[in-house]
Amino acid sequence: MKSLLTLAAAATVTISALAQAPTSTGEVTKIDAAQSRITLKHKGVKNLDMPPMTLTFRVADPKLLEGLAVGDEVRFTAAKVNGSYTVTAIGKAR
């Protein structure tokens, strides 16, 4: 039951993150599912005052990495969570 509540909370955080924070665009250059990290070559993250660069982010929920591959163009939301740059929502760009 506890893991179900954890998943529900993570989904809620992801949905609210998309609604609250501005999205950025980028390209996936590396995925490390074992460490829950993704490296993105992005065009800048305005809400973090971050210029365009390539950076490795933590992901708020490992399920966010499902369906993504190196080379995918993505839209994502990132925040600074507990001192780490973290992707809180991500999806393939259309």
Chimera marker file (.cmm) of the C-alpha trace (Angstrom):
<marker_set name="trace">
<marker id="1" x="0.000" y="0.000" z="0.000" r="1" g="1" b="0" radius="0.5"/>
<marker id="2" x="2.852" y="2.386" z="0.837" r="1" g="1" b="0" radius="0.5"/>
<marker id="3" x="4.411" y="1.970" z="-2.631" r="1" g="1" b="0" radius="0.5"/>
<marker id="4" x="1.041" y="2.657" z="-4.254" r="1" g="1" b="0" radius="0.5"/>
<marker id="5" x="0.756" y="5.892" z="-2.289" r="1" g="1" b="0" radius="0.5"/>
<marker id="6" x="4.314" y="6.808" z="-3.279" r="1" g="1" b="0" radius="0.5"/>
<marker id="7" x="3.494" y="6.281" z="-6.972" r="1" g="1" b="0" radius="0.5"/>
<marker id="8" x="0.313" y="8.318" z="-6.648" r="1" g="1" b="0" radius="0.5"/>
<marker id="9" x="2.229" y="11.148" z="-4.979" r="1" g="1" b="0" radius="0.5"/>
<marker id="10" x="4.902" y="11.078" z="-7.712" r="1" g="1" b="0" radius="0.5"/>
<marker id="11" x="2.244" y="11.243" z="-10.422" r="1" g="1" b="0" radius="0.5"/>
<marker id="12" x="0.600" y="14.185" z="-8.674" r="1" g="1" b="0" radius="0.5"/>
<marker id="13" x="3.939" y="15.998" z="-8.390" r="1" g="1" b="0" radius="0.5"/>
<marker id="14" x="4.618" y="15.403" z="-12.093" r="1" g="1" b="0" radius="0.5"/>
<marker id="15" x="1.196" y="16.677" z="-13.166" r="1" g="1" b="0" radius="0.5"/>
<marker id="16" x="1.396" y="19.738" z="-10.921" r="1" g="1" b="0" radius="0.5"/>
<marker id="17" x="4.948" y="20.458" z="-12.077" r="1" g="1" b="0" radius="0.5"/>
<marker id="18" x="3.756" y="20.668" z="-15.672" r="1" g="1" b="0" radius="0.5"/>
<marker id="19" x="0.969" y="23.022" z="-14.661" r="1" g="1" b="0" radius="0.5"/>
<marker id="20" x="3.169" y="25.322" z="-12.569" r="1" g="1" b="0" radius="0.5"/>
<marker id="21" x="6.634" y="25.544" z="-14.094" r="1" g="1" b="0" radius="0.5"/>
<marker id="22" x="7.554" y="26.650" z="-17.601" r="1" g="1" b="0" radius="0.5"/>
<marker id="23" x="8.714" y="23.966" z="-19.992" r="1" g="1" b="0" radius="0.5"/>
<marker id="24" x="12.028" y="23.842" z="-21.794" r="1" g="1" b="0" radius="0.5"/>
<marker id="25" x="13.142" y="21.945" z="-24.876" r="1" g="1" b="0" radius="0.5"/>
<marker id="26" x="16.142" y="19.777" z="-25.511" r="1" g="1" b="0" radius="0.5"/>
<marker id="27" x="17.614" y="16.579" z="-26.872" r="1" g="1" b="0" radius="0.5"/>
<marker id="28" x="18.295" y="13.420" z="-24.874" r="1" g="1" b="0" radius="0.5"/>
<marker id="29" x="22.021" y="12.612" z="-25.039" r="1" g="1" b="0" radius="0.5"/>
<marker id="30" x="22.220" y="9.934" z="-22.325" r="1" g="1" b="0" radius="0.5"/>
<marker id="31" x="19.870" y="7.944" z="-20.094" r="1" g="1" b="0" radius="0.5"/>
<marker id="32" x="21.023" y="6.261" z="-16.883" r="1" g="1" b="0" radius="0.5"/>
<marker id="33" x="17.915" y="4.447" z="-15.665" r="1" g="1" b="0" radius="0.5"/>
<marker id="34" x="19.812" y="2.680" z="-12.858" r="1" g="1" b="0" radius="0.5"/>
<marker id="35" x="20.726" y="6.049" z="-11.310" r="1" g="1" b="0" radius="0.5"/>
<marker id="36" x="17.471" y="7.828" z="-12.326" r="1" g="1" b="0" radius="0.5"/>
<marker id="37" x="19.360" y="10.406" z="-14.395" r="1" g="1" b="0" radius="0.5"/>
<marker id="38" x="19.003" y="11.882" z="-17.854" r="1" g="1" b="0" radius="0.5"/>
<marker id="39" x="21.453" y="14.076" z="-19.767" r="1" g="1" b="0" radius="0.5"/>
<marker id="40" x="19.860" y="16.766" z="-21.909" r="1" g="1" b="0" radius="0.5"/>
<marker id="41" x="21.339" y="19.197" z="-24.395" r="1" g="1" b="0" radius="0.5"/>
<marker id="42" x="18.824" y="21.957" z="-23.710" r="1" g="1" b="0" radius="0.5"/>
<marker id="43" x="18.065" y="25.409" z="-25.011" r="1" g="1" b="0" radius="0.5"/>
<marker id="44" x="17.982" y="26.945" z="-21.538" r="1" g="1" b="0" radius="0.5"/>
<marker id="45" x="15.817" y="26.636" z="-18.454" r="1" g="1" b="0" radius="0.5"/>
<marker id="46" x="14.329" y="30.041" z="-17.672" r="1" g="1" b="0" radius="0.5"/>
<marker id="47" x="12.945" y="29.257" z="-14.218" r="1" g="1" b="0" radius="0.5"/>
<marker id="48" x="16.442" y="28.124" z="-13.131" r="1" g="1" b="0" radius="0.5"/>
<marker id="49" x="18.246" y="31.020" z="-14.878" r="1" g="1" b="0" radius="0.5"/>
<marker id="50" x="20.207" y="28.384" z="-16.808" r="1" g="1" b="0" radius="0.5"/>
<marker id="51" x="21.650" y="29.177" z="-20.256" r="1" g="1" b="0" radius="0.5"/>
<marker id="52" x="21.725" y="26.593" z="-23.070" r="1" g="1" b="0" radius="0.5"/>
<marker id="53" x="24.054" y="23.717" z="-22.203" r="1" g="1" b="0" radius="0.5"/>
<marker id="54" x="24.308" y="19.966" z="-21.796" r="1" g="1" b="0" radius="0.5"/>
<marker id="55" x="23.538" y="18.881" z="-18.241" r="1" g="1" b="0" radius="0.5"/>
<marker id="56" x="22.742" y="15.686" z="-16.371" r="1" g="1" b="0" radius="0.5"/>
<marker id="57" x="19.554" y="15.942" z="-14.322" r="1" g="1" b="0" radius="0.5"/>
<marker id="58" x="18.063" y="13.656" z="-11.706" r="1" g="1" b="0" radius="0.5"/>
<marker id="59" x="14.507" y="12.578" z="-12.507" r="1" g="1" b="0" radius="0.5"/>
<marker id="60" x="11.763" y="12.949" z="-9.905" r="1" g="1" b="0" radius="0.5"/>
<marker id="61" x="10.337" y="9.544" z="-10.829" r="1" g="1" b="0" radius="0.5"/>
<marker id="62" x="12.221" y="6.796" z="-12.726" r="1" g="1" b="0" radius="0.5"/>
<marker id="63" x="9.034" y="6.113" z="-14.724" r="1" g="1" b="0" radius="0.5"/>
<marker id="64" x="9.615" y="9.441" z="-16.491" r="1" g="1" b="0" radius="0.5"/>
<marker id="65" x="12.428" y="7.755" z="-18.442" r="1" g="1" b="0" radius="0.5"/>
<marker id="66" x="10.165" y="5.070" z="-19.902" r="1" g="1" b="0" radius="0.5"/>
<marker id="67" x="9.708" y="5.434" z="-23.648" r="1" g="1" b="0" radius="0.5"/>
<marker id="68" x="12.600" y="7.877" z="-24.063" r="1" g="1" b="0" radius="0.5"/>
<marker id="69" x="15.735" y="7.185" z="-26.107" r="1" g="1" b="0" radius="0.5"/>
<marker id="70" x="18.983" y="8.953" z="-26.929" r="1" g="1" b="0" radius="0.5"/>
<marker id="71" x="18.321" y="11.404" z="-29.757" r="1" g="1" b="0" radius="0.5"/>
<marker id="72" x="14.707" y="12.142" z="-28.782" r="1" g="1" b="0" radius="0.5"/>
<marker id="73" x="13.646" y="15.782" z="-28.851" r="1" g="1" b="0" radius="0.5"/>
<marker id="74" x="11.807" y="16.496" z="-25.605" r="1" g="1" b="0" radius="0.5"/>
<marker id="75" x="9.880" y="19.124" z="-23.669" r="1" g="1" b="0" radius="0.5"/>
<marker id="76" x="10.587" y="19.063" z="-19.958" r="1" g="1" b="0" radius="0.5"/>
<marker id="77" x="10.087" y="20.848" z="-16.694" r="1" g="1" b="0" radius="0.5"/>
<marker id="78" x="12.934" y="21.110" z="-14.213" r="1" g="1" b="0" radius="0.5"/>
<marker id="79" x="13.334" y="22.450" z="-10.701" r="1" g="1" b="0" radius="0.5"/>
<marker id="80" x="15.964" y="22.514" z="-8.003" r="1" g="1" b="0" radius="0.5"/>
<marker id="81" x="14.888" y="19.817" z="-5.534" r="1" g="1" b="0" radius="0.5"/>
<marker id="82" x="16.926" y="19.246" z="-2.379" r="1" g="1" b="0" radius="0.5"/>
<marker id="83" x="19.877" y="21.000" z="-4.004" r="1" g="1" b="0" radius="0.5"/>
<marker id="84" x="19.825" y="18.938" z="-7.227" r="1" g="1" b="0" radius="0.5"/>
<marker id="85" x="18.601" y="19.925" z="-10.666" r="1" g="1" b="0" radius="0.5"/>
<marker id="86" x="15.682" y="17.582" z="-11.227" r="1" g="1" b="0" radius="0.5"/>
<marker id="87" x="13.401" y="16.872" z="-14.190" r="1" g="1" b="0" radius="0.5"/>
<marker id="88" x="9.882" y="16.816" z="-12.778" r="1" g="1" b="0" radius="0.5"/>
<marker id="89" x="8.058" y="16.184" z="-16.072" r="1" g="1" b="0" radius="0.5"/>
<marker id="90" x="9.221" y="15.166" z="-19.545" r="1" g="1" b="0" radius="0.5"/>
<marker id="91" x="7.768" y="14.013" z="-22.830" r="1" g="1" b="0" radius="0.5"/>
<marker id="92" x="8.707" y="13.691" z="-26.460" r="1" g="1" b="0" radius="0.5"/>
<marker id="93" x="8.293" y="16.918" z="-28.430" r="1" g="1" b="0" radius="0.5"/>
<marker id="94" x="5.662" y="16.717" z="-31.129" r="1" g="1" b="0" radius="0.5"/>
<link id1="1" id2="2" r="1" g="1" b="0" radius="0.2"/>
<link id1="2" id2="3" r="1" g="1" b="0" radius="0.2"/>
<link id1="3" id2="4" r="1" g="1" b="0" radius="0.2"/>
<link id1="4" id2="5" r="1" g="1" b="0" radius="0.2"/>
<link id1="5" id2="6" r="1" g="1" b="0" radius="0.2"/>
<link id1="6" id2="7" r="1" g="1" b="0" radius="0.2"/>
<link id1="7" id2="8" r="1" g="1" b="0" radius="0.2"/>
<link id1="8" id2="9" r="1" g="1" b="0" radius="0.2"/>
<link id1="9" id2="10" r="1" g="1" b="0" radius="0.2"/>
<link id1="10" id2="11" r="1" g="1" b="0" radius="0.2"/>
<link id1="11" id2="12" r="1" g="1" b="0" radius="0.2"/>
<link id1="12" id2="13" r="1" g="1" b="0" radius="0.2"/>
<link id1="13" id2="14" r="1" g="1" b="0" radius="0.2"/>
<link id1="14" id2="15" r="1" g="1" b="0" radius="0.2"/>
<link id1="15" id2="16" r="1" g="1" b="0" radius="0.2"/>
<link id1="16" id2="17" r="1" g="1" b="0" radius="0.2"/>
<link id1="17" id2="18" r="1" g="1" b="0" radius="0.2"/>
<link id1="18" id2="19" r="1" g="1" b="0" radius="0.2"/>
<link id1="19" id2="20" r="1" g="1" b="0" radius="0.2"/>
<link id1="20" id2="21" r="1" g="1" b="0" radius="0.2"/>
<link id1="21" id2="22" r="1" g="1" b="0" radius="0.2"/>
<link id1="22" id2="23" r="1" g="1" b="0" radius="0.2"/>
<link id1="23" id2="24" r="1" g="1" b="0" radius="0.2"/>
<link id1="24" id2="25" r="1" g="1" b="0" radius="0.2"/>
<link id1="25" id2="26" r="1" g="1" b="0" radius="0.2"/>
<link id1="26" id2="27" r="1" g="1" b="0" radius="0.2"/>
<link id1="27" id2="28" r="1" g="1" b="0" radius="0.2"/>
<link id1="28" id2="29" r="1" g="1" b="0" radius="0.2"/>
<link id1="29" id2="30" r="1" g="1" b="0" radius="0.2"/>
<link id1="30" id2="31" r="1" g="1" b="0" radius="0.2"/>
<link id1="31" id2="32" r="1" g="1" b="0" radius="0.2"/>
<link id1="32" id2="33" r="1" g="1" b="0" radius="0.2"/>
<link id1="33" id2="34" r="1" g="1" b="0" radius="0.2"/>
<link id1="34" id2="35" r="1" g="1" b="0" radius="0.2"/>
<link id1="35" id2="36" r="1" g="1" b="0" radius="0.2"/>
<link id1="36" id2="37" r="1" g="1" b="0" radius="0.2"/>
<link id1="37" id2="38" r="1" g="1" b="0" radius="0.2"/>
<link id1="38" id2="39" r="1" g="1" b="0" radius="0.2"/>
<link id1="39" id2="40" r="1" g="1" b="0" radius="0.2"/>
<link id1="40" id2="41" r="1" g="1" b="0" radius="0.2"/>
<link id1="41" id2="42" r="1" g="1" b="0" radius="0.2"/>
<link id1="42" id2="43" r="1" g="1" b="0" radius="0.2"/>
<link id1="43" id2="44" r="1" g="1" b="0" radius="0.2"/>
<link id1="44" id2="45" r="1" g="1" b="0" radius="0.2"/>
<link id1="45" id2="46" r="1" g="1" b="0" radius="0.2"/>
<link id1="46" id2="47" r="1" g="1" b="0" radius="0.2"/>
<link id1="47" id2="48" r="1" g="1" b="0" radius="0.2"/>
<link id1="48" id2="49" r="1" g="1" b="0" radius="0.2"/>
<link id1="49" id2="50" r="1" g="1" b="0" radius="0.2"/>
<link id1="50" id2="51" r="1" g="1" b="0" radius="0.2"/>
<link id1="51" id2="52" r="1" g="1" b="0" radius="0.2"/>
<link id1="52" id2="53" r="1" g="1" b="0" radius="0.2"/>
<link id1="53" id2="54" r="1" g="1" b="0" radius="0.2"/>
<link id1="54" id2="55" r="1" g="1" b="0" radius="0.2"/>
<link id1="55" id2="56" r="1" g="1" b="0" radius="0.2"/>
<link id1="56" id2="57" r="1" g="1" b="0" radius="0.2"/>
<link id1="57" id2="58" r="1" g="1" b="0" radius="0.2"/>
<link id1="58" id2="59" r="1" g="1" b="0" radius="0.2"/>
<link id1="59" id2="60" r="1" g="1" b="0" radius="0.2"/>
<link id1="60" id2="61" r="1" g="1" b="0" radius="0.2"/>
<link id1="61" id2="62" r="1" g="1" b="0" radius="0.2"/>
<link id1="62" id2="63" r="1" g="1" b="0" radius="0.2"/>
<link id1="63" id2="64" r="1" g="1" b="0" radius="0.2"/>
<link id1="64" id2="65" r="1" g="1" b="0" radius="0.2"/>
<link id1="65" id2="66" r="1" g="1" b="0" radius="0.2"/>
<link id1="66" id2="67" r="1" g="1" b="0" radius="0.2"/>
<link id1="67" id2="68" r="1" g="1" b="0" radius="0.2"/>
<link id1="68" id2="69" r="1" g="1" b="0" radius="0.2"/>
<link id1="69" id2="70" r="1" g="1" b="0" radius="0.2"/>
<link id1="70" id2="71" r="1" g="1" b="0" radius="0.2"/>
<link id1="71" id2="72" r="1" g="1" b="0" radius="0.2"/>
<link id1="72" id2="73" r="1" g="1" b="0" radius="0.2"/>
<link id1="73" id2="74" r="1" g="1" b="0" radius="0.2"/>
<link id1="74" id2="75" r="1" g="1" b="0" radius="0.2"/>
<link id1="75" id2="76" r="1" g="1" b="0" radius="0.2"/>
<link id1="76" id2="77" r="1" g="1" b="0" radius="0.2"/>
<link id1="77" id2="78" r="1" g="1" b="0" radius="0.2"/>
<link id1="78" id2="79" r="1" g="1" b="0" radius="0.2"/>
<link id1="79" id2="80" r="1" g="1" b="0" radius="0.2"/>
<link id1="80" id2="81" r="1" g="1" b="0" radius="0.2"/>
<link id1="81" id2="82" r="1" g="1" b="0" radius="0.2"/>
<link id1="82" id2="83" r="1" g="1" b="0" radius="0.2"/>
<link id1="83" id2="84" r="1" g="1" b="0" radius="0.2"/>
<link id1="84" id2="85" r="1" g="1" b="0" radius="0.2"/>
<link id1="85" id2="86" r="1" g="1" b="0" radius="0.2"/>
<link id1="86" id2="87" r="1" g="1" b="0" radius="0.2"/>
<link id1="87" id2="88" r="1" g="1" b="0" radius="0.2"/>
<link id1="88" id2="89" r="1" g="1" b="0" radius="0.2"/>
<link id1="89" id2="90" r="1" g="1" b="0" radius="0.2"/>
<link id1="90" id2="91" r="1" g="1" b="0" radius="0.2"/>
<link id1="91" id2="92" r="1" g="1" b="0" radius="0.2"/>
<link id1="92" id2="93" r="1" g="1" b="0" radius="0.2"/>
<link id1="93" id2="94" r="1" g="1" b="0" radius="0.2"/>
</marker_set>
